[in-house]
């Protein structure tokens, strides 16, 4: 049996997420988070996932306006986890943290990635929750973006019984976006900004920290494919 989520109720809760200007200038080699983000994209294009992850993790430290860096930091960390090795589980936890933080900020790409992640791992309730948030994301709808196929969405929604679906729906309807936390870019981040170097072990760089304070109201969006 298939269930549907009232679009309007959740869309109103996500309206703030669709109000930011996405037409920011592309990376031009500037300083700070933009530089780290741009180098992350280049490393990703070059197939250097480890280096890309390090750059995106650095850009994420600059807080609000860098949701796309949080998304990439999360997906590259999960890619590194899938590659295996002694740090696989640490990378997995890191990837889920980055995606959850940006998903809770209303970033549609992260919400869709979390829906697929939990669906693949058999966590039906979390998969349904993130699918609900994604399919009712105002920004995604206004831009006509499609990150999840209708078949996958239907499979996820059909994976829980009606009573559970109603409980998850209630949780999703009361979703309130949370601001991206401002980090403290340190020496490791400065090195990422200043130029390419060898990728360091995950244990040699700071792990992402949970939010400790709210960022200011100013939001700056780097060049973004989203």
C-alpha positions in Angstrom: 0.0 0.0 0.0 1.3 3.4 -0.9 1.1 6.5 1.3 1.5 10.1 0.5 2.7 13.1 2.6 0.7 16.3 2.6 3.0 18.5 0.6 1.9 21.9 1.9 2.4 21.4 5.6 6.0 20.2 5.2 6.7 22.7 2.3 5.8 25.6 4.6 8.3 24.2 7.2 11.0 24.1 4.6 10.3 27.5 3.0 13.3 29.1 4.6 15.5 26.5 2.8 14.4 27.6 -0.6 15.0 31.3 -0.1 18.7 31.5 -0.5 20.2 32.8 -3.8 21.8 29.9 -5.7 23.2 32.1 -8.5 26.6 32.7 -6.7 29.7 33.2 -8.8 31.8 30.1 -9.6 35.1 29.5 -7.8 37.7 32.0 -8.9 40.6 30.9 -6.7 39.8 33.1 -3.7 40.7 32.6 -0.1 38.9 30.9 2.7 36.1 28.4 2.2 35.7 29.1 -1.5 39.3 28.2 -2.1 39.0 24.9 -0.2 35.7 24.1 -1.9 37.1 24.8 -5.4 40.2 22.6 -4.8 37.8 19.9 -3.5 35.9 20.0 -6.8 39.2 19.8 -8.7 40.4 16.8 -6.7 37.1 15.1 -7.2 37.4 15.6 -11.0 40.9 14.2 -10.8 39.6 11.1 -9.0 41.4 11.8 -5.8 38.6 11.1 -3.3 40.8 11.3 -0.2 42.2 14.7 -1.1 38.7 16.0 -2.1 37.3 14.9 1.2 40.0 16.9 3.1 39.2 20.0 1.1 35.5 19.7 1.4 35.8 19.1 5.2 37.8 22.3 5.4 35.3 24.3 3.4 32.5 23.0 5.7 34.2 24.6 8.7 33.2 28.0 7.3 29.6 27.3 8.3 26.3 28.6 6.7 26.4 29.0 2.9 28.6 26.0 2.5 26.0 23.3 2.7 27.2 21.9 -0.6 30.6 21.4 0.9 29.0 19.5 3.8 27.3 17.3 1.3 30.5 16.6 -0.6 32.4 16.0 2.6 29.7 13.5 3.5 29.6 11.6 0.2 33.3 11.4 -0.2 33.7 10.1 3.4 31.2 7.4 2.6 33.1 6.6 -0.6 36.2 6.2 1.4 34.4 4.0 3.9 33.2 1.7 1.1 36.8 1.4 0.0 37.5 -0.5 3.2 40.6 -0.3 5.4 41.2 0.3 9.1 39.6 3.7 9.0 36.4 2.6 7.1 34.1 2.9 10.1 35.4 6.3 11.2 34.9 7.6 7.7 31.3 6.1 7.7 30.5 7.9 10.9 32.0 11.1 9.5 30.0 10.9 6.3 26.7 10.4 8.1 27.5 13.4 10.4 28.2 15.7 7.4 25.1 14.6 5.5 22.8 14.7 8.6 24.0 18.2 9.5 23.4 19.6 6.0 20.2 17.5 5.6 18.9 19.1 8.8 19.8 22.5 7.4 17.4 21.7 4.4 20.0 20.7 1.8 18.1 18.5 -0.6 21.1 16.6 -2.0 22.0 15.5 1.5 18.5 14.5 2.3 18.3 12.3 -0.8 21.7 10.8 -0.1 20.6 9.9 3.4 17.4 8.3 2.1 19.4 6.1 -0.2 22.0 5.3 2.5 19.5 4.2 5.1 17.5 2.3 2.4 20.6 0.4 1.3 21.3 -0.6 4.9 17.7 -1.7 5.7 16.9 1.1 8.1 13.4 1.7 6.7 12.2 4.3 9.2 15.1 6.6 8.6 14.9 6.1 4.8 11.2 7.0 4.9 11.9 10.1 7.0 14.6 11.5 4.8 12.6 10.7 1.7 9.7 12.7 3.1 12.0 15.7 3.7 13.5 15.5 0.3 10.3 15.1 -1.7 8.8 18.1 0.1 11.8 20.3 -0.1 10.7 23.7 -1.5 14.1 24.5 -3.0 14.4 21.2 -4.8 10.8 21.6 -6.2 11.3 25.2 -7.3 14.5 24.3 -9.2 12.9 21.1 -10.7 15.7 18.9 -9.4 15.3 15.1 -9.3 17.7 13.1 -7.2 15.5 10.1 -6.5 13.6 8.0 -9.0 9.9 7.5 -8.5 10.5 3.7 -8.2 13.0 4.2 -5.4 10.7 6.6 -3.6 7.8 4.2 -3.9 9.9 1.3 -2.6 11.0 3.3 0.4 7.5 4.5 1.2 6.2 1.0 1.0 8.8 -0.4 3.3 7.0 0.4 6.5 3.4 -0.3 7.7 0.7 2.3 7.8 1.0 3.0 11.5 4.8 3.5 11.3 4.4 5.7 8.3 2.0 7.9 10.1 4.4 8.3 13.0 7.3 9.2 10.6 5.0 11.6 8.7 4.2 13.5 12.0 7.9 13.7 12.7 8.6 15.1 9.2 5.7 17.6 9.3 7.3 19.2 12.4 10.7 19.4 10.8 12.4 22.8 11.4 15.7 23.5 9.6 18.7 23.9 11.8 21.5 26.4 10.9 24.8 24.9 9.8 27.3 25.3 12.7 30.3 27.5 12.4 33.6 25.6 12.8 37.0 26.7 13.8 39.3 26.3 10.7 42.7 25.5 12.1 46.2 24.9 10.7 45.1 21.9 8.8 42.5 23.9 7.1 45.0 26.7 6.3 47.2 24.1 4.6 44.2 23.1 2.5 43.5 26.6 1.4 47.1 27.4 0.6 47.8 24.6 -1.8 47.8 20.9 -2.7 49.7 18.5 -0.5 49.6 14.8 0.3 46.4 13.5 1.8 46.8 12.9 5.5 45.3 10.0 7.5 41.9 10.8 8.9 43.4 10.3 12.4 45.8 13.1 11.8 43.2 15.7 11.2 40.4 16.9 13.5 37.1 15.0 13.5 34.0 17.0 12.8 32.5 18.5 15.9 28.8 18.7 16.7 27.2 22.2 16.8 28.2 24.4 19.8 26.9 27.8 18.6 24.6 29.3 16.0 26.2 31.2 13.1 25.2 34.8 12.3 22.5 35.7 9.9 24.8 36.4 7.0 24.8 33.5 4.5 27.2 33.2 1.6 26.8 30.6 -1.1 29.9 29.4 -2.9 29.8 28.3 -6.6 27.5 25.3 -6.5 26.3 22.6 -8.9 23.2 22.6 -6.8 
